[in-house]
Amino acid sequence: MSLAHVWAGATAGLPATVPAAIPSPPESVWYLGPFPLRAYALAILAGIVAAVWLTRRRWAERGGDPDTVLEITYWAVPFGIVGGRIYHVFSSPDRYFGADGDPVRALFIWEGGLGIWGAIALGAVGAWIGARRQGVSFAVFADAVAPGLLVAQAIGRLGNWFNQELFGGPTTLPWGLRIDPAGPTFPDGVDPGTLFHPTFLYEMLWNLAAAAVLIWWDRRRRLGHGRVFWLYVVLYTAGRVWIEALRIDPAETVLGLRLNVWTSILVGLGALVAYVLVGRRHPGRETTVQARSVDDEEATVPDPD
């Protein structure tokens, strides 16, 4: 489907006074016979492929076998998907366990809804298992995969665009997002011509920029011992705080702020502390991707002046 068709479908039936803006795709599911192809799932899959490609390159630069990345991915991805779904259900319980909720729909991952914090947490468990089975350093792998995670998250946000979900509040900015007024996600009591903050786009651009910063800073400072990963968390959460604050979809709140805002603040601060402390304890980079026992002497390369 061409962009022209997407634009035409998104603007069909709207008043002529509605300004040009970012359209929302009119469809998020296509069928090959009886088999559905969902844009959300395709975006997640494309993100995983991009992350694996980038991680293989970074892993090879560290002296590792690129195929090892695939072996670890087989563990990390399923764990990450399960963790992401659990966090989503936990942070948006009314949709599944509220008065009008349906608990069974908590299993319908293809409808959208993966919480990044759960995905990273359980995905890390899966990656640790995979790294241990391959006999490689989990910290080195975490550093290698960090930029790829940001790229994957950026691409995955396209799924939210196709689903017309997780957008921000009303805006008059020229890049406002048009949402189908007849769709299930359009806010009640809002004028049909209203445009909304395209938070999917904000996060895409933020994540891609953060990935570039990680790669640049890692090459300049030769970071190691998980510091690239901790910096990834710092950069991502910094953007997530202000982007999350723009969103208007239902979410649990604590002291007037969305749960994900608090999570971003706390996780980001913790990651910043870890980045500093690890840097003081291990100011260099590992010279091997292989796992080392606690009795081995740590081999590092000093930071460049």
C-alpha positions as CSV (number, residue, x, y, z in Angstrom):
1,M,0.0,0.0,0.0
2,S,1.4,3.4,-1.0
3,L,1.7,6.4,1.2
4,A,-0.8,8.1,-1.0
5,H,-3.4,5.4,-0.3
6,V,-2.6,5.6,3.4
7,W,-3.1,9.4,3.3
8,A,-6.4,9.1,1.3
9,G,-7.8,6.5,3.7
10,A,-6.9,8.5,6.7
11,T,-8.4,11.7,5.4
12,A,-11.6,10.3,3.9
13,G,-14.8,11.7,5.4
14,L,-13.1,14.4,7.5
15,P,-14.3,18.0,7.3
16,A,-12.5,20.2,4.7
17,T,-11.4,22.5,7.5
18,V,-9.2,19.8,9.1
19,P,-5.6,20.8,8.4
20,A,-3.1,18.6,6.7
21,A,-1.2,16.5,9.3
22,I,0.3,13.1,9.9
23,P,-2.3,10.5,8.8
24,S,-3.0,7.3,10.6
25,P,-3.0,4.1,8.4
26,P,-6.6,3.0,7.7
27,E,-5.7,-0.7,8.2
28,S,-3.5,-2.5,10.7
29,V,-4.3,-6.1,9.6
30,W,-4.1,-7.7,6.1
31,Y,-5.0,-11.2,5.2
32,L,-3.3,-13.9,3.2
33,G,-6.3,-16.1,2.8
34,P,-7.3,-17.0,6.4
35,F,-4.0,-15.9,7.8
36,P,-3.8,-12.4,9.3
37,L,-0.7,-10.2,8.9
38,R,-0.8,-7.7,11.7
39,A,1.2,-4.5,11.4
40,Y,2.1,-4.5,15.1
41,A,3.6,-8.0,14.9
42,L,5.5,-7.1,11.7
43,A,6.9,-4.0,13.4
44,I,8.1,-6.0,16.4
45,L,9.6,-8.6,14.0
46,A,11.4,-6.0,11.9
47,G,12.8,-4.4,15.1
48,I,14.2,-7.7,16.3
49,V,15.8,-8.4,12.9
50,A,17.4,-4.9,12.9
51,A,18.6,-5.3,16.5
52,V,20.2,-8.7,15.7
53,W,21.9,-7.4,12.6
54,L,23.4,-4.4,14.5
55,T,24.4,-6.6,17.5
56,R,26.1,-9.1,15.3
57,R,28.3,-6.4,13.8
58,R,29.1,-4.9,17.3
59,W,29.8,-8.4,18.7
60,A,32.2,-9.2,15.9
61,E,34.0,-5.9,16.5
62,R,34.6,-7.1,20.1
63,G,36.1,-10.3,18.7
64,G,33.1,-12.6,19.1
65,D,31.4,-15.1,16.8
66,P,28.4,-13.4,15.2
67,D,26.4,-16.6,15.3
68,T,26.6,-16.5,19.1
69,V,24.2,-13.5,19.0
70,L,21.6,-15.7,17.3
71,E,21.9,-18.4,20.0
72,I,21.4,-15.8,22.7
73,T,18.5,-14.2,20.8
74,Y,16.6,-17.5,20.8
75,W,16.5,-17.2,24.6
76,A,16.1,-13.4,25.0
77,V,13.2,-12.8,22.6
78,P,10.6,-15.2,24.1
79,F,11.5,-14.1,27.6
80,G,11.2,-10.5,26.5
81,I,7.8,-10.9,24.9
82,V,6.4,-12.6,28.0
83,G,7.9,-10.1,30.3
84,G,6.6,-7.2,28.2
85,R,3.1,-8.6,28.2
86,I,3.1,-9.2,31.9
87,Y,4.2,-5.6,32.6
88,H,1.6,-4.2,30.2
89,V,-1.2,-6.1,31.9
90,F,0.1,-5.0,35.3
91,S,0.3,-1.4,34.3
92,S,-3.1,-1.3,32.6
93,P,-5.2,-3.7,34.7
94,D,-8.7,-2.2,34.0
95,R,-8.6,-3.3,30.4
96,Y,-8.4,-6.9,31.5
97,F,-9.7,-7.1,35.0
98,G,-11.9,-4.0,35.4
99,A,-15.7,-3.9,35.3
100,D,-15.8,-4.1,31.5
101,G,-12.5,-6.0,31.1
102,D,-11.9,-9.5,29.7
103,P,-9.0,-11.4,31.4
104,V,-8.7,-13.7,28.5
105,R,-7.6,-10.8,26.3
106,A,-4.4,-10.5,28.4
107,L,-3.2,-13.4,26.2
108,F,-4.0,-11.6,22.9
109,I,-0.5,-10.2,22.3
110,W,-1.3,-9.6,18.6
111,E,-3.7,-6.8,19.6
112,G,-0.8,-4.7,20.9
113,G,0.6,-4.0,24.4
114,L,4.1,-4.8,25.4
115,G,5.6,-2.9,28.4
116,I,9.3,-2.2,27.8
117,W,10.3,-2.5,31.4
118,G,9.0,-6.1,31.6
119,A,10.5,-6.9,28.2
120,I,13.9,-5.6,29.3
121,A,13.8,-7.3,32.7
122,L,12.8,-10.8,31.5
123,G,14.6,-10.4,28.2
124,A,17.8,-9.9,30.3
125,V,17.1,-13.1,32.1
126,G,16.8,-14.9,28.8
127,A,20.0,-13.3,27.5
128,W,21.8,-14.2,30.7
129,I,20.8,-17.9,30.2
130,G,21.8,-17.8,26.6
131,A,25.2,-16.1,27.3
132,R,25.9,-18.6,30.1
133,R,25.1,-21.6,27.8
134,Q,27.5,-20.1,25.2
135,G,30.2,-19.4,27.7
136,V,30.4,-15.7,26.9
137,S,30.3,-12.6,29.1
138,F,26.8,-11.3,29.7
139,A,28.2,-7.8,30.4
140,V,29.9,-7.7,27.0
141,F,26.8,-8.9,25.3
142,A,24.7,-6.3,27.1
143,D,27.1,-3.6,25.8
144,A,26.9,-5.0,22.3
145,V,23.1,-5.2,22.2
146,A,22.2,-1.9,23.8
147,P,22.1,0.3,20.6
148,G,20.2,-2.4,18.8
149,L,17.6,-2.4,21.5
150,L,16.9,1.3,20.9
151,V,16.6,0.6,17.1
152,A,14.2,-2.2,17.8
153,Q,12.1,0.0,20.1
154,A,12.0,2.7,17.4
155,I,10.8,0.4,14.7
156,G,8.4,-1.3,17.1
157,R,6.6,2.1,17.6
158,L,5.4,1.9,14.0
159,G,3.0,-0.8,15.3
160,N,1.4,1.8,17.6
161,W,1.0,4.1,14.6
162,F,-0.8,1.4,12.6
163,N,-3.0,0.5,15.7
164,Q,-3.8,4.2,16.2
165,E,-2.9,3.9,19.9
166,L,-0.8,5.4,22.6
167,F,-0.9,8.9,21.1
168,G,-0.6,12.2,23.0
169,G,-3.0,15.0,23.9
170,P,-4.5,17.4,21.4
171,T,-2.2,19.7,19.6
172,T,-2.3,22.4,16.9
173,L,1.3,21.7,15.8
174,P,1.7,21.1,12.0
175,W,2.9,17.6,12.7
176,G,-0.2,16.6,14.7
177,L,-1.5,13.1,14.3
178,R,-4.9,12.4,12.8
179,I,-6.9,9.6,14.5
180,D,-10.0,8.0,13.0
181,P,-12.9,9.6,14.9
182,A,-15.0,6.5,14.5
183,G,-12.2,4.2,15.8
184,P,-12.2,2.7,19.3
185,T,-9.2,4.7,20.5
186,F,-10.5,8.2,19.7
187,P,-11.2,10.0,23.0
188,D,-14.8,10.6,23.9
189,G,-16.2,14.1,23.7
190,V,-13.4,15.4,21.5
191,D,-14.0,17.2,18.2
192,P,-13.5,14.8,15.2
193,G,-11.1,17.3,13.6
194,T,-8.7,17.3,16.6
195,L,-5.1,16.4,16.0
196,F,-2.9,14.7,18.6
197,H,0.8,14.5,19.6
198,P,2.4,11.7,17.6
199,T,4.2,10.2,20.5
200,F,5.1,7.2,18.4
201,L,7.1,9.5,16.2
202,Y,8.7,11.3,19.1
203,E,9.9,8.1,20.6
204,M,11.2,6.8,17.3
205,L,13.3,9.8,16.7
206,W,14.5,9.9,20.3
207,N,15.5,6.2,20.3
208,L,17.4,6.5,16.9
209,A,19.2,9.5,18.1
210,A,20.1,7.8,21.4
211,A,21.4,4.7,19.5
212,A,23.7,7.0,17.5
213,V,25.0,8.6,20.7
214,L,25.7,5.2,22.3
215,I,27.7,4.0,19.3
216,W,29.6,7.3,19.1
217,W,30.4,7.5,22.8
218,D,31.3,3.8,23.0
219,R,33.8,4.1,20.1
220,R,35.2,7.3,21.6
221,R,35.6,6.0,25.2
222,R,35.8,2.2,24.7
223,L,33.2,1.5,27.4
224,G,33.0,-2.0,29.0
225,H,31.5,-4.0,31.8
226,G,27.9,-3.1,31.0
227,R,28.4,0.6,30.9
228,V,26.9,1.0,27.4
229,F,23.8,-0.8,28.6
230,W,23.5,1.4,31.6
231,L,23.9,4.5,29.4
232,Y,21.2,3.1,27.1
233,V,18.8,2.9,30.1
234,V,19.7,6.5,31.1
235,L,19.1,7.9,27.6
236,Y,15.9,5.9,27.0
237,T,14.3,6.8,30.3
238,A,15.2,10.5,29.9
239,G,13.1,10.6,26.7
240,R,10.4,8.3,28.1
241,V,9.6,10.7,31.0
242,W,8.5,13.6,28.8
243,I,7.0,11.4,26.0
244,E,5.0,9.4,28.5
245,A,3.7,12.6,30.1
246,L,2.1,13.6,26.8
247,R,0.1,10.4,26.4
248,I,-3.6,10.3,27.2
249,D,-4.4,6.6,27.0
250,P,-5.7,5.0,30.3
251,A,-2.9,4.1,32.7
252,E,-2.4,3.6,36.4
253,T,-1.3,6.8,38.2
254,V,0.7,7.3,41.4
255,L,0.7,10.8,43.1
256,G,-0.8,12.3,40.0
257,L,1.8,10.9,37.6
258,R,1.5,7.9,35.3
259,L,3.1,4.7,36.6
260,N,5.5,4.6,33.6
261,V,6.7,8.1,34.4
262,W,7.7,7.1,37.9
263,T,9.2,3.9,36.6
264,S,11.3,5.9,34.1
265,I,12.5,8.3,36.8
266,L,13.5,5.6,39.3
267,V,15.0,3.2,36.7
268,G,16.9,6.1,35.0
269,L,18.4,7.3,38.3
270,G,19.4,3.8,39.2
271,A,21.1,3.3,35.8
272,L,23.0,6.6,36.1
273,V,24.3,5.5,39.5
274,A,25.3,2.1,38.0
275,Y,27.0,3.8,35.1
276,V,29.2,5.9,37.4
277,L,30.0,3.2,39.9
278,V,30.9,0.6,37.3
279,G,33.1,3.2,35.5
280,R,35.0,3.8,38.8
281,R,35.5,0.1,39.5
282,H,36.2,-0.9,35.9
283,P,37.5,2.1,34.0
284,G,38.4,0.0,30.9
285,R,37.0,-2.5,28.5
286,E,37.2,-6.3,28.5
287,T,39.7,-7.8,26.1
288,T,37.7,-10.9,25.5
289,V,34.0,-11.8,25.1
290,Q,34.5,-15.1,26.9
291,A,33.1,-15.4,30.4
292,R,35.6,-15.2,33.2
293,S,35.5,-16.9,36.6
294,V,35.6,-14.8,39.7
295,D,39.1,-16.1,40.4
296,D,40.5,-14.9,37.0
297,E,42.3,-11.6,36.8
298,E,40.2,-9.1,35.0
299,A,41.7,-8.0,31.7
300,T,40.8,-4.5,30.7
301,V,42.0,-1.8,28.4
302,P,42.2,1.7,30.0
303,D,40.0,4.5,28.8
304,P,41.7,6.7,26.3
305,D,42.9,10.1,27.5
